[in-house]
Amino acid sequence: MKNGILTFLLVAFAMVSTLAQPLLDRTGTASFYSEAPLEDIEAINEEVLGAIDLEKGTLAVSMFIKKFNFERSLMQEHFNENYLESDKYPKATFKGVIKDFAAINFTEAGSFEAQAEGEMEIHGVVRPLTAVVKFNVSPETLRVSTEFEVSVADHEIEIPKLVIKNIAEVVEVRASFNFKRQER
């Protein structure tokens, strides 16, 4: 009798745990664009981990800085060694919540926007971030995208005066994820 109850509890726990698991995308993309008087710089990272918990309304993103690819290898080298110091600060992260989450129906197909609030860490510096997030819901997938700006100075990234006209003080950032819905 005890074994039967124990088995039932283990199965029930496993089912509840499966239902509450966040959706994951290990191949999300993040890109940034720096428009400056002398030079535009663009880079993309196609190995970004994104997670969304549709039970709690939480979001999380994590990426390795060295995974950003640039048009020119010298730009990539300067970005990693001189500005983002990616050996010392290897990751950028975001952890946050979807505002007014309870009012959103993620089971209905369609597109909508919501605000996400949380904290973003870049270059070892954590700052608050609020951004509009676009959701595209279908029975198979949940596509999530966002665009926002990041101030280089806010994350204590020093730009030498010699190249100040080559790098924007505020950088445009985009991220997108394609979460596959789990079959139930």
N, C-alpha and C positions, 0 to 999 in steps of 0.2 A: 504494500500500500504506500509506504513512504517513497519507494522508487518511482511509483506512478505519479505522485504529486510533484516530486522533484523534476521528473521528465517534463511534466506539463508546465511547470514554472520556467524551466530552461527554454522550452519551445516558445512560450508566450513572451519571454524577455527578448529572444532572438527576433521575433516578429515585430515587436515594438521598436527595437533598435534599428531594424531594417527600414521601417517606416519613417523614422526620425533622421535618417542619414541625409546629410546635405548632398546636393547635386555637385559634381566636380567636373571641371574642364582643365585638362593638363596642357592643352594646346591653344590657349587663349592668346590674343595678341595685344601688345601695348606698343604705341609709337609716340614719338614726340617730334615737334617741329619748332625750330628756333629761327625766327626771321630777324636778321640784323642788317645794318646798313651795308656791310661789306660781304656778307656771306650768309646763305641759308643752310641750315643743318637739319637733316632728317635721319631718324634711325627707327628700326623696328625690332621688336623682340617677339618671336613666335612660340615661345616656350613658357608662357605665363600660366601659373596655377590660379584658378578661380574657384570659389566655393560659394554656394548660396543655400541657406537653410530655409525651406519654405514653411517649416513649422514655427520658426522663431523670428523670421524676417531679418536674418543677419547675412552679411556679405563679408568675404575675405579674399584678398589677392596677395600673391607673393611671386616675386620674380628675381632672378639673378641679373645683376647689372651687366655682367660680362656677356650676356646673351643678346644685347642690343647690337644689331648689325648696321654699319654705316656704308655709304657709297665709297668712301676712301678709307683705307686701313689706317692711315695716319690720324684721321679724325677719331677713329675708334680707339687708337692707342692713347691719344691725348685725353679723350673723354674718361677712359678707365684709370689712367695713371695720374693725371694732373687735376682733374675736376671732381669726379665722383669717388676717386680713391677706392676702387672696387675690391682691392685686396683687403683693405681695412673695413670697408662697409659693403659686403658682397650682395646684400639684398635690399629691395624696396618692398614695402608691404602696405596694405590698407586693411583695416578692420572697422566695420561699421554696421549700421542698421538702416533698414528702409523705413522712412517716416510714414506714418499713417498706414502701417503694414496691415492692420486688422481690416481695413476697408478695401483691400485689394484681393481680387479673385484670380488666383493663378491657374484655375482649372478651366476658365473660359478662354477660347481662342480669340486672339486680337492683339492690338498694340496699345500701349499706354506708357506714360512717364510717371516717375516718382522721384522724390529726393532721397539721397542716401547721405547720412551723416556719420562721421567717424574720424579716425586718426590715420594719417599717412606718415610713414617713416621713409625718409630718403637721406642718405649720407649721415646716418646715425641721429638725425634730428626728427622728432615727432611733432607734427603740426595738425590742427584740426582741418578737416576737409568736408565741405558740403558740395555735392554735385548732383545734377539731374541725370537720372539713369533711365534709359529707354528699354522697355521690355517688349518682346515679340513672342507671344505664347501660341504654341500649336500642340496638338496631342503628343507629338514625338519629341519636340525640342522647346527649350526656353532660351531665346537669344537675348543677350544683355549687352548694351553698349553705353558708353559715356564719353563725354568730352569735358575737359576742364583746363584751367591754367595753373601753373606752378611758378612761383617766384624763386629764382635761383638763390637770392640772398636769404630767403626764409629758411632755407635748408643749409645755410652756412657753406655754400659752394662758392669758393673764391675765384673770381675771374681776373687774371692779371691785366693791368692797364694797357699793356701792349696789344692785347687781343679783344679789348672791350667792345670794339665795333664789329667783331666777328660773331659774338654770342649774345643772344637776346637776354634781357633781364627777366623776362617772363616767357615761359615755354608752354606751347600748346600740347596737351597730352590727350591721347585717345586710347581707349581700351575696348575690346569686344570679346565675348565668350559665347560659346554654343553648347549649352548644357543638354545632354541627352536625358530624356525622362526615363525613369526606371519603370519597368513593367510591374504592375501590381496584380 
